[in-house]
Each structure stands twice: as structure tokens, then as C-alpha cells.
Amino acid sequence: MALILVTGAAGGLGHNTARALADDGHEVVVHGRNRARLTDAGDDARWKGAILGDLSDLDEIHDVARQASEYGRFDAVIHNAGVMRSPAVATVNTIAPYVLTALMDKPGRLIYLSSSMHRTGSTDLGRLASGTASYDDSKLWVTALALALASRWEGTSSHAVDPGWVPTRMGGPAAPDDLTAGHRTQTWLATHHDVTPRTGGYWHHRQTQEPHPAAQDERFQAGLVRALENHTGVQLG
């Protein structure tokens, strides 16, 4: 049995991921923007606990990390929360996962939600501070963050996952990919021990793929971490 945090678990892929993990007997802590969103999902009895906070607000991101610390060290953290069309796209999709990672106890496994659209993201990190980042940019950056962390801390693995274009509220009803397959890779990475590579993979439906070259570029990874540290005032450690 593993203790697992899933961010953005009020609906869509995050909710499906959390339910699948709980149904397999794991202790699941869910995160949502507010209590109403989590309660509306109707699964309160499944969860070990709930963490509340708006990941578009830096102060609330800090508070989410504080709430998470009350559970001790997680076996896995699945950074699922994301937005597609919002002025806060970089904050929710890249900055929040970074700050939570930096402030929380290091888990056994880190899993970050990417997207195939990361391949058209920009390497211009000036967009991070200027607020001009696109969804594609934010997903390139969080993919690079995941791979930068792959060998940073002994005892912690890190992966990025492309769940596919699935029919959630974000993906839309016409999305062509399989909804169930959209969360299976995350649950597998969070709980199984026969994962190869053990760390540093970019995954789609439990198969590794080659990400955007910048995501694997150590110079870009280092520049991204510096930009995130400077922007948030939070050191990665």
C-alpha cells in the first residue's frame, strides 16, 4: 500500500487517477481548488485526506505544500493539475509543480503530466516572468523539470507522462484518445517496481518516447531551474 498525492483530482484525469489508485487499496490524498469541487465528485469516503488550494496563486501553492507536509513523506506525488486556456497557464502547469516539489518532503516517485503539445513549446524562458507563456510552453518546461529531477535526489525517481488527447473537460468531447488509457500510465508509474527506465522517462501509454530535445538538454534544464528559483524565490535544493 502506497501513500500518494494527486493534484487536480476534482475531475477529469486527476479524479480517474485517484479513484483507480484508491480502488487498488492505496492511501490517496487528493487536491482540489476548493472543498465544493472535491465534494461534488462524490468520493469523499475513498480518500485518506484532501488538500485545498488554488494553484494559480503563489501564496496558496505554499499553503498546499504546508498541508501536504502534515501527511509526512509521500511514496508518490502525481502533479496532474493543469489548465489550457488561462492567463495562469505557466503558474498552474509549471510553477506550482516546481514550488510543491521544492517545498515538500522528497517522495519516492515524482510524476508530472506533460502533453504531446510540449513539442511546439518555446525555450524562451523570458516568457515565464512576462506572463506570455502558452500552454505548449508550460508543458515543455514541466517536462524539462521532470527530466532534470530524474537523478537529482537519491531515492526519488521522476517521470513525465503524455496522457493523450482524452475526452475530459479540458480535452473536449471530441477528443480521440481512450479516457481510461489516459490515467493508466500514471497509476503504473506510481505503484509498480518493474519500471524501465527507473527514472527519467517520457511516457505515453506505458511506452517511452523521445521528448522535445530541449527537455533533455542539461543546459536548458539548469536555466529553467534558475528561472523558476528567481521567479518564485524558492530554491530547489
C-alpha positions in Angstrom: 0.0 0.0 0.0 1.4 3.4 -1.0 0.6 6.9 0.2 0.0 9.0 -2.9 -0.9 12.6 -3.6 -2.8 13.6 -6.8 -3.2 17.2 -7.6 -6.1 18.5 -9.6 -8.2 15.5 -8.5 -11.7 17.1 -8.6 -12.4 15.9 -12.1 -11.0 14.5 -15.3 -7.8 12.6 -15.4 -6.8 13.5 -11.9 -10.1 12.2 -10.5 -9.8 9.0 -12.6 -6.2 8.5 -11.4 -7.1 9.0 -7.8 -10.1 6.6 -7.9 -8.1 3.9 -9.6 -5.4 4.1 -7.0 -7.9 4.1 -4.1 -9.7 1.1 -5.7 -6.4 -0.8 -5.7 -6.0 -0.2 -2.0 -3.6 2.7 -1.8 -4.0 5.6 0.5 -4.8 8.6 -1.7 -4.7 12.2 -0.7 -6.5 14.4 -3.2 -6.0 18.1 -4.0 -8.7 20.4 -5.3 -9.1 24.1 -5.7 -11.9 24.2 -3.1 -14.0 21.9 -1.0 -17.0 22.2 -3.2 -15.2 20.9 -6.2 -14.0 17.8 -4.4 -17.3 17.2 -2.6 -19.2 17.4 -5.9 -17.1 14.4 -7.1 -18.9 12.3 -4.5 -15.9 10.2 -3.5 -15.0 11.6 0.0 -15.1 8.1 1.6 -12.4 6.8 -0.8 -9.7 9.3 0.2 -7.2 9.4 3.1 -7.5 13.1 3.0 -8.0 16.3 1.0 -5.8 19.3 0.4 -7.3 22.6 -0.8 -5.7 25.5 -2.7 -5.7 27.5 -5.9 -2.6 26.6 -7.8 -2.8 29.8 -9.8 -1.9 31.8 -6.7 1.7 31.6 -5.3 0.6 32.1 -1.7 -1.9 29.3 -2.0 0.7 27.0 -3.6 2.8 27.5 -0.5 -0.2 26.6 1.7 -0.9 23.5 -0.4 2.7 22.4 0.4 2.2 23.1 4.1 -1.0 21.0 4.1 0.8 18.2 2.3 3.6 18.2 4.9 1.0 17.1 7.5 0.9 13.7 5.9 4.6 13.1 6.0 6.6 11.7 3.1 4.5 10.5 0.2 5.5 7.4 -1.7 4.4 9.2 -4.9 3.2 12.6 -6.0 1.3 12.9 -9.2 1.4 16.5 -10.5 -1.8 16.3 -12.5 -3.4 19.8 -12.1 -3.4 21.8 -15.3 -5.1 24.5 -17.3 -5.1 25.1 -21.0 -6.6 28.5 -21.7 -5.8 30.8 -18.8 -3.5 33.7 -18.0 -2.2 31.5 -15.2 -1.2 28.7 -17.5 2.5 28.9 -16.6 1.7 29.2 -12.9 -0.6 26.2 -12.7 1.3 24.0 -15.2 4.9 24.7 -14.3 5.4 27.0 -11.3 3.1 25.1 -9.0 4.7 21.7 -9.6 8.1 23.3 -9.2 7.2 25.0 -5.9 5.5 22.0 -4.5 8.4 19.8 -5.4 10.9 22.2 -3.8 8.9 22.6 -0.5 7.5 19.1 0.1 9.4 16.2 1.6 11.0 14.3 -1.3 8.7 11.4 -2.3 9.8 8.1 -3.7 8.3 8.9 -7.1 7.5 12.2 -8.9 5.2 12.1 -11.9 4.4 15.2 -14.0 1.7 15.5 -16.6 3.0 16.6 -19.9 1.4 16.8 -23.3 2.3 16.0 -26.9 1.9 19.7 -27.4 5.1 20.3 -25.5 6.9 19.6 -28.7 5.8 23.0 -30.1 6.7 24.8 -26.8 9.2 27.7 -26.7 12.6 27.6 -25.0 12.3 31.4 -24.4 12.3 31.4 -20.6 11.7 35.1 -20.6 8.0 34.2 -21.2 7.9 32.7 -17.7 8.3 36.0 -15.9 6.5 38.1 -18.5 3.3 36.1 -18.3 3.2 35.4 -22.0 3.7 31.7 -21.9 1.4 29.4 -23.9 0.1 26.0 -22.9 2.7 24.4 -25.1 5.5 26.4 -23.4 4.3 25.3 -20.0 4.3 21.7 -20.9 7.7 21.8 -22.4 9.0 23.4 -19.2 7.4 20.9 -16.9 8.7 18.1 -19.0 12.2 19.5 -18.7 11.7 19.9 -15.0 10.7 16.3 -14.6 13.7 15.1 -16.5 16.0 17.5 -14.6 14.9 15.9 -11.4 15.4 12.3 -12.6 18.8 11.9 -10.9 18.8 14.9 -8.5 17.9 13.2 -5.2 18.9 9.7 -4.2 15.8 7.6 -3.6 13.5 9.7 -5.8 12.6 8.9 -9.4 11.0 11.3 -11.7 9.0 10.9 -14.9 6.9 12.9 -17.4 3.7 11.5 -18.9 1.7 12.4 -22.0 -1.8 11.1 -21.2 -3.0 11.6 -24.7 -5.8 13.8 -26.0 -8.7 12.4 -24.0 -12.3 13.4 -23.6 -12.2 15.4 -20.4 -13.5 18.9 -19.8 -10.1 20.2 -20.9 -9.8 17.8 -23.9 -13.3 18.3 -25.0 -15.9 15.6 -26.0 -14.5 15.1 -29.5 -11.0 14.1 -28.2 -10.0 10.9 -30.0 -7.9 9.1 -27.3 -9.1 6.5 -24.8 -10.1 8.0 -21.5 -9.1 5.0 -19.4 -5.7 4.8 -21.0 -5.2 8.4 -20.1 -4.6 7.6 -16.4 -3.1 4.0 -16.5 0.4 5.1 -17.0 0.4 7.4 -14.0 -1.0 4.8 -11.7 1.5 2.2 -13.0 4.5 4.6 -12.5 3.3 5.5 -9.0 3.0 1.9 -7.8 4.9 -0.7 -9.8 8.5 -1.7 -9.3 9.2 -3.1 -12.8 9.5 0.3 -14.5 12.3 0.6 -17.0 13.9 3.1 -17.1 13.6 3.5 -13.4 13.7 7.3 -13.7 13.9 10.0 -16.4 11.3 8.6 -18.8 8.9 10.5 -21.1 5.9 8.1 -21.3 2.8 7.7 -23.4 0.6 4.7 -22.7 3.3 2.9 -20.8 5.8 3.2 -23.6 8.7 5.7 -23.6 9.0 8.2 -26.4 11.6 10.9 -27.3 10.5 14.3 -26.0 11.5 17.7 -27.3 15.3 17.8 -27.4 15.3 20.8 -25.0 13.7 18.7 -22.3 16.8 16.5 -22.2 19.3 19.3 -22.6 21.1 19.8 -19.3 21.9 23.4 -20.1 18.2 24.2 -20.7 17.2 22.2 -17.6 19.6 24.3 -15.5 18.4 27.5 -17.0 14.8 26.6 -16.3 15.6 25.8 -12.7 17.4 29.1 -12.3 14.5 30.9 -13.9 12.0 29.2 -11.5 14.1 29.9 -8.5 14.4 33.6 -9.4 10.7 33.9 -10.3 9.4 32.3 -7.1 12.1 33.0 -4.5 12.1 29.2 -3.8 15.3 27.3 -4.0 15.1 23.7 -5.3 17.8 22.3 -3.0 
